[in-house]
Amino acid sequence: MRHEGRSHHHHGLSPITFSEIEHDIYVDPAERGAYIVRFAVLMALSTFIATFGIATDSGPVVIGAMLVAPLMTPLLGLSGALVNGWPRRLVESALLILGGSIGAIGLAWVAAKTFPEPTFVTERSSELLSRTAPGTLDLSIALAAGAAGAYVTVHRKAVGAMPGAAIAVALLPPLSAVGIAWSIERTDLASGALLLFFTNLAGILLAASVTFIATGFVARLHDGRFLPSARHGLMIAAVTVLAISYPLGRLGRDAVKAALDESAISSATEEWIGDRKLEIERTTIEGSDVAIEVGGPDRPPSPAPLAVAVRERLGPDATLVVHYIPVEYLHTK
């Protein structure tokens, strides 16, 4: 493999170890064609596994897809190229990630179109829904997994831990979730899954960059100082995380507000029902529109007092629709 930018020394790593790490995360120009074929085959297989696992709501199947997916390698390569100042390797790694990601979304869309089950079953999959509402905790997981992946890459004796890092960060399932969501015309779910993917991407990029610097996989000047590329690469990775943190924080605040609104409206509904023989079957809140479904042998009271409580919580433009399902309770001796 021809080395890109090897005129400086590497603190803490022997030339042989450094070369072995390069071989693990970068494509040898002489084997580029065969590597791309292997990468594409593994991406396709892992995408189909993840897509069917999400559709059937099977966690173990989705975990299997994470182990097959090859995305972690070019992402570690991108981090290493970023802090070492290797433009060719940076572009190659970025193109692999971009091509693999677009291909995964497209294959998941195609696969989801062949599902025999109805749309309403697919969109209720917990494996799908869990990947459409990312938060700051997901970024923390990505940071830890990225550090683990880079550390295992440098300290090759711990290579058995790499599958654990791949499972923890879950790069592929969000891409499959995007394709599935688009196939059932749920752009809201697709945007959430895409945000989760970019969250994982940014977290790994920053953590792996820091870890590569800390473990010696970065060239230094002869006086021991890091090359400017290390500082610049680290700044780019940090800015990426900061950029993704804004929508994550906003989504997190919205989720907290939605949970508080639902709790307050549920309490108001129970107070409105009083001692009548009625049960709350379902409460749906979409923006400022509230739909409440109640069932039981007793007819509900006038919804006017509940509408007042809803407007007090959600604003004067809030709307309320109450659906009543008459149900006769069966009493058994």
C-alpha positions in Angstrom: 0.0 0.0 0.0 1.4 3.4 -0.9 1.4 5.6 2.2 0.0 9.1 2.1 2.0 11.6 4.1 4.6 9.4 6.0 7.4 12.0 6.2 6.8 12.6 9.9 7.2 10.2 12.9 4.3 8.7 14.9 4.5 8.9 18.7 3.9 5.6 20.5 3.4 3.4 17.4 6.0 1.4 15.5 6.1 1.8 11.7 4.8 -1.8 11.4 1.8 -1.2 13.7 1.0 2.0 11.9 1.1 0.3 8.5 -1.1 -2.5 9.8 -3.7 0.1 11.0 -3.6 1.8 7.6 -4.2 -1.6 5.9 -7.2 -2.2 8.1 -9.1 1.0 7.4 -8.0 2.1 4.0 -8.3 0.6 0.5 -5.1 -0.6 -1.2 -5.2 1.1 -4.7 -4.2 -2.3 -6.2 -7.3 -3.9 -4.7 -9.8 -1.1 -5.0 -12.1 -2.9 -7.4 -12.4 -6.1 -5.4 -12.8 -4.0 -2.2 -15.7 -2.0 -3.6 -17.4 -5.2 -4.7 -17.1 -6.8 -1.2 -18.3 -3.5 0.4 -21.3 -3.3 -1.9 -22.3 -7.0 -1.3 -22.0 -6.6 2.5 -24.0 -3.3 2.4 -26.7 -4.9 0.3 -27.0 -8.0 2.5 -26.9 -6.1 5.8 -29.5 -3.6 4.4 -31.9 -6.4 3.6 -31.4 -8.1 7.0 -32.0 -4.8 8.8 -35.0 -3.9 6.7 -36.7 -7.2 7.3 -35.7 -7.2 10.9 -37.3 -3.7 11.4 -40.4 -4.7 9.5 -40.9 -7.8 11.6 -40.0 -5.9 14.8 -37.1 -8.4 15.6 -34.3 -6.9 17.6 -31.9 -10.0 17.2 -32.3 -9.8 13.4 -31.4 -6.0 13.4 -28.4 -6.8 15.6 -27.3 -9.4 13.0 -27.4 -6.7 10.3 -25.2 -4.4 12.4 -22.5 -7.1 12.6 -22.6 -7.6 8.8 -22.6 -3.9 7.8 -19.2 -2.6 6.8 -19.8 1.1 7.3 -17.7 1.4 10.5 -14.4 0.9 8.6 -14.7 3.8 6.1 -15.9 6.1 8.9 -12.8 5.3 11.0 -10.8 5.8 7.8 -12.5 9.2 7.4 -11.5 10.2 11.0 -7.9 9.0 10.5 -7.6 10.9 7.2 -9.1 14.0 8.8 -6.6 14.3 11.6 -3.6 13.2 9.5 -4.3 15.5 6.6 -4.7 12.8 3.9 -7.0 14.3 1.2 -7.1 11.3 -1.1 -8.0 8.9 1.7 -10.5 11.4 3.1 -12.3 11.6 -0.3 -12.2 7.8 -0.8 -13.6 7.1 2.7 -16.3 9.8 2.3 -17.4 8.4 -1.1 -17.7 4.9 0.4 -19.9 6.3 3.2 -22.0 8.4 0.8 -22.4 5.6 -1.8 -23.1 3.0 0.8 -25.7 5.2 2.6 -27.6 6.2 -0.5 -27.6 2.6 -1.7 -28.8 1.3 1.7 -31.7 3.8 1.7 -32.7 2.8 -1.9 -32.5 -0.9 -1.2 -34.5 -0.6 2.0 -37.2 1.4 0.0 -37.3 -1.3 -2.6 -37.5 -4.1 0.0 -40.2 -2.3 2.0 -42.3 -2.0 -1.2 -42.4 -5.8 -1.4 -43.6 -6.3 2.2 -46.9 -8.3 2.3 -48.0 -6.8 5.5 -50.2 -3.6 5.6 -48.6 -0.2 6.1 -50.3 0.3 9.5 -48.4 -2.8 10.8 -45.0 -1.7 9.5 -45.3 1.9 11.0 -46.0 0.5 14.4 -42.8 -1.5 14.6 -40.9 -0.6 17.8 -37.7 -1.2 15.9 -38.7 1.5 13.4 -40.1 4.0 15.9 -37.1 3.7 18.2 -34.9 5.0 15.3 -37.0 8.0 14.4 -36.7 10.1 17.5 -33.0 10.6 18.3 -31.9 12.6 21.4 -28.7 13.8 23.0 -28.3 10.3 24.6 -27.9 8.8 21.1 -25.0 11.3 20.5 -23.4 10.2 23.8 -23.6 6.5 22.6 -22.1 7.4 19.3 -19.2 9.2 21.0 -18.4 6.2 23.2 -18.8 3.7 20.3 -16.6 5.8 18.1 -13.9 6.0 20.7 -14.1 2.2 21.2 -13.9 1.5 17.5 -10.8 3.7 17.1 -9.2 2.3 20.2 -9.7 -1.3 19.0 -8.3 -0.4 15.6 -5.1 0.9 17.2 -4.8 -1.7 19.9 -5.2 -4.7 17.7 -5.1 -7.3 20.5 -8.5 -6.0 21.5 -9.9 -6.6 18.0 -12.6 -8.9 19.5 -14.3 -5.8 20.9 -15.0 -4.4 17.4 -18.4 -6.2 16.9 -19.5 -4.7 20.2 -18.7 -1.2 19.0 -20.5 -1.9 15.7 -23.7 -3.0 17.6 -23.6 0.0 20.0 -23.5 2.6 17.3 -26.0 1.1 14.9 -25.0 2.9 11.7 -27.1 0.8 9.3 -30.5 0.4 10.9 -31.3 4.2 10.7 -30.6 4.1 6.9 -33.0 1.1 6.6 -35.5 3.0 8.7 -35.3 6.0 6.3 -36.1 3.7 3.3 -38.9 2.0 5.0 -40.4 5.3 6.2 -40.3 6.8 2.7 -41.9 3.7 1.2 -44.9 4.1 3.5 -44.9 7.9 2.9 -44.0 8.8 6.5 -41.6 11.7 5.9 -41.7 12.6 9.5 -40.3 9.2 10.5 -37.8 9.3 7.7 -36.4 12.7 8.8 -36.0 11.4 12.4 -34.1 8.3 11.2 -31.9 10.4 9.0 -31.1 12.7 11.9 -30.2 9.7 14.0 -27.8 8.5 11.2 -26.1 11.9 11.1 -25.9 11.9 14.9 -24.1 8.6 14.9 -21.8 9.8 12.1 -20.9 13.0 13.8 -20.3 11.3 17.2 -18.1 8.6 15.7 -16.1 11.1 13.7 -15.3 13.3 16.7 -14.6 10.5 19.2 -12.5 8.5 16.7 -10.5 11.6 15.8 -9.7 12.3 19.4 -8.8 8.7 20.1 -6.5 8.4 17.1 -4.6 11.5 18.3 -4.5 10.2 21.9 -3.2 6.7 20.8 -0.5 7.9 18.4 -2.1 7.3 15.0 -1.3 10.9 14.0 1.9 12.2 12.5 3.9 14.7 14.6 6.7 17.1 13.8 10.2 16.1 14.9 9.9 18.4 18.0 6.9 16.4 19.1 4.2 18.9 18.2 1.2 17.7 16.2 0.8 18.7 12.6 -1.7 21.5 11.9 -3.9 18.9 10.2 -4.6 17.3 13.6 -5.9 20.5 15.0 -7.8 21.4 11.9 -9.4 17.9 11.6 -10.4 18.0 15.3 -12.0 21.4 14.8 -14.0 20.1 11.8 -15.2 17.1 13.7 -16.2 19.2 16.7 -18.1 21.7 14.5 -20.0 18.7 13.0 -21.1 17.6 16.5 -22.1 21.1 17.5 -24.1 21.4 14.3 -26.0 18.2 14.9 -26.5 19.1 18.6 -28.9 21.9 17.7 -31.7 19.8 16.0 -31.1 17.1 18.7 -31.6 19.6 21.5 -34.7 21.0 19.8 -36.1 17.6 19.2 -35.4 16.7 22.9 -37.3 19.8 24.1 -40.2 19.0 21.9 -40.3 15.4 23.2 -40.3 16.6 26.8 -43.1 19.2 26.1 -45.2 16.6 24.3 -44.8 14.2 27.2 -45.9 16.9 29.7 -48.8 17.9 27.5 -50.0 14.4 27.2 -49.7 13.9 31.0 -51.6 17.1 31.7 -54.4 16.3 29.2 -54.8 12.8 30.5 -55.2 14.1 34.1 -57.7 16.6 32.8 -59.6 13.9 31.0 -59.8 11.7 34.1 -61.1 14.6 36.1 -63.7 15.3 33.4 -64.8 11.7 33.4 -65.2 11.7 37.2 -66.9 8.7 38.7 -68.6 7.6 35.4 -68.0 4.1 34.1 -65.7 5.2 31.3 -62.2 4.4 30.4 -59.7 6.4 28.3 -59.0 4.1 25.3 -56.6 6.5 23.4 -55.3 10.0 23.5 -53.7 11.5 20.4 -52.0 14.9 20.3 -50.8 16.3 17.0 -49.7 19.9 17.4 -52.6 21.7 18.9 -55.2 19.1 17.8 -56.3 16.6 20.4 -58.4 13.5 19.8 -59.6 11.4 22.8 -61.3 8.1 22.6 -63.4 6.9 25.6 -65.4 3.8 26.1 -67.8 2.4 28.6 -71.5 1.9 29.5 -72.0 5.5 30.7 -72.3 8.4 28.2 -69.6 11.0 28.6 -70.5 14.5 29.9 -70.4 17.6 27.7 -66.8 18.0 26.4 -66.9 21.8 26.9 -65.1 21.8 30.3 -62.4 19.4 28.8 -62.0 21.7 25.8 -61.3 24.6 28.2 -58.6 22.6 29.9 -57.0 21.6 26.6 -56.9 25.2 25.4 -55.4 26.3 28.7 -52.6 23.8 28.1 -52.1 24.0 24.3 -53.2 27.5 23.5 -56.4 29.3 22.4 -56.4 27.7 18.9 -56.3 24.1 20.2 -59.1 21.8 19.0 -60.6 18.8 20.8 -62.5 15.8 19.4 -64.0 13.2 21.7 -64.9 9.8 20.3 -67.3 7.8 22.5 -67.5 4.0 22.1 -70.5 2.5 24.0 -69.3 -0.7 25.7 -71.3 -2.9 28.1 -69.1 -4.4 30.8 -69.5 -8.1 31.4 -69.7 -9.1 35.0 -68.8 -12.7 35.9 -69.4 -14.3 39.2 
